[in-house]
């Protein structure tokens, strides 16, 4: 039941942001509001649960990619940039802005998690440059700025909807465009 509630909340967040009503959630999944409160103490607890799950799932997927010895450096970068948690709806600029204002602890957790992921990716790319697996004539700071800015594009989910592109498709295309420029040239 918890999973159904969280899934419904994530879907509602995509439509109404964090100002969703628990009455609407209950109606969407055909349960009473009392049933929701049997599983969660409050709306804030639901949001906290979604944020915790997103961070945990992202960390697990990221760690699996980093430790996969069968993936090339380029494949790892691509897959790391494409990590998409089940409840990705919180990665939308208006939702994050609302979260920062109304649920600052959850926003800080999301922010800290993203910063940690960026630091890990930068360290990985730096190591790949040192090993000669990526071209070395670009500054790591520029590479990371481009990656961050490209990733920020996914925070504008309305753009993807307006253009009939899924967030994953859009991010895949952005990453493919980016990676084409950093793949070592054949000599």
C-alpha positions in Angstrom: 0.0 0.0 0.0 2.9 2.4 0.8 4.3 1.9 -2.7 0.9 2.7 -4.3 0.6 5.8 -2.2 4.1 7.0 -3.1 3.6 6.2 -6.8 0.3 8.2 -6.8 2.0 11.1 -5.0 4.9 11.1 -7.5 2.4 11.3 -10.3 0.4 14.0 -8.7 3.6 16.0 -8.0 4.3 16.0 -11.7 0.9 17.7 -12.3 0.4 19.9 -9.2 3.8 20.2 -7.6 4.2 19.7 -3.8 0.8 21.4 -3.1 -1.0 18.2 -3.9 -3.9 17.3 -1.6 -4.1 14.0 0.2 -7.8 13.9 -0.6 -6.8 13.7 -4.3 -4.3 11.0 -3.6 -6.8 8.9 -1.7 -9.4 9.4 -4.5 -6.8 8.5 -7.2 -6.0 5.1 -5.7 -9.5 4.4 -4.3 -8.6 4.5 -0.6 -9.5 6.7 2.4 -7.4 9.5 3.7 -7.3 7.5 6.9 -5.5 4.7 5.1 -2.9 7.1 4.0 -2.4 8.3 7.6 -2.1 4.6 8.7 1.1 4.5 6.6 2.4 8.0 6.9 2.1 10.5 9.7 1.8 13.5 7.5 2.2 14.9 4.0 5.8 15.9 5.0 6.5 12.3 5.9 5.4 11.2 2.4 7.6 13.7 0.7 10.5 12.7 3.0 9.9 9.1 2.1 10.0 9.9 -1.6 13.2 12.0 -1.2 14.9 9.2 0.8 13.9 6.6 -1.7 15.2 8.7 -4.6 18.5 9.3 -2.9 19.0 5.7 -1.9 18.0 4.4 -5.3 20.3 6.9 -7.1 23.2 5.9 -4.8 22.7 2.2 -5.4 22.5 2.6 -9.2 25.5 5.0 -9.2 27.7 2.6 -7.1 26.8 -0.3 -9.4 27.9 1.6 -12.4 31.2 2.7 -10.9 32.0 -0.8 -9.8 31.0 -2.5 -13.2 34.4 -3.5 -14.7 32.7 -4.4 -18.0 31.8 -0.8 -18.8 34.2 1.6 -20.6 34.8 5.0 -19.3 32.5 6.6 -21.8 29.7 4.0 -21.1 30.1 4.7 -17.3 29.8 8.5 -17.9 26.7 8.0 -20.0 25.1 5.6 -17.6 25.9 7.8 -14.6 24.3 10.7 -16.3 21.2 8.6 -17.2 20.5 7.3 -13.6 16.8 7.9 -13.3 15.1 7.0 -10.0 11.6 5.7 -10.0 10.2 8.9 -8.6 12.2 11.3 -10.8 9.3 13.8 -10.7 11.0 15.6 -7.8 13.8 16.6 -10.3 11.7 19.4 -11.8 12.7 23.0 -11.2 9.3 24.2 -9.9 9.1 21.2 -7.6 12.6 21.8 -6.3 11.8 25.5 -5.7 8.7 24.5 -3.7 10.7 22.0 -1.8 13.3 24.5 -0.9 10.6 26.8 0.4 8.3 24.4 2.2 10.4 21.4 2.9 13.9 22.8 3.4 15.4 19.7 5.0 14.3 17.5 2.1 15.6 20.0 -0.4 18.9 20.1 1.4 19.1 16.3 1.3 18.5 16.3 -2.5 21.0 19.2 -3.0 23.7 17.4 -0.9 23.1 14.1 -2.8 23.4 15.8 -6.2 26.6 17.6 -5.1 28.1 14.4 -3.9 27.2 12.7 -7.2 28.8 15.6 -9.1 32.0 15.4 -7.0 32.2 11.6 -7.6 31.7 12.1 -11.3 34.4 14.8 -11.4 36.8 12.6 -9.6 36.1 9.8 -12.0 36.5 12.0 -15.1 39.7 13.4 -13.6 41.1 9.9 -13.1 40.1 9.0 -16.7 41.9 12.0 -18.0 45.1 11.1 -16.0 44.9 7.6 -17.5 44.5 9.0 -21.0 41.0 7.5 -21.4 39.6 10.9 -22.2 41.1 13.8 -24.1 43.3 15.9 -21.9 43.2 19.2 -23.7 40.0 20.3 -22.0 39.8 21.7 -18.4 37.9 19.4 -16.1 36.1 22.5 -14.7 34.7 23.2 -18.2 33.7 19.6 -18.7 31.9 19.5 -15.4 30.2 22.8 -16.1 28.9 21.5 -19.4 27.7 18.3 -17.8 26.0 20.2 -14.9 24.3 22.6 -17.3 23.1 19.7 -19.6 21.7 17.9 -16.5 19.9 21.1 -15.4 18.0 20.8 -18.6 16.2 17.8 -17.2 14.8 20.0 -14.4 12.6 21.6 -17.1 10.3 18.6 -17.6 7.7 20.8 -19.2 10.0 21.3 -22.2 10.2 17.6 -22.7 6.4 17.2 -22.5 5.8 20.1 -24.9 8.1 18.4 -27.4 6.8 14.9 -26.9 10.2 13.7 -25.6 10.6 11.6 -22.4 13.1 13.0 -19.9 15.2 9.9 -20.5 15.2 10.4 -24.3 16.1 14.0 -23.9 18.9 13.4 -21.5 20.2 10.5 -23.6 20.5 12.8 -26.6 22.2 15.6 -24.6 24.7 13.1 -23.2 25.4 11.6 -26.7 26.0 15.1 -28.1 28.3 15.8 -25.2 30.2 12.5 -25.2 31.0 12.7 -28.9 33.2 15.7 -28.1 35.2 13.9 -25.4 35.8 10.5 -26.8 39.5 10.1 -27.6 40.3 10.6 -31.2 41.6 7.5 -33.2 45.1 8.0 -34.4 
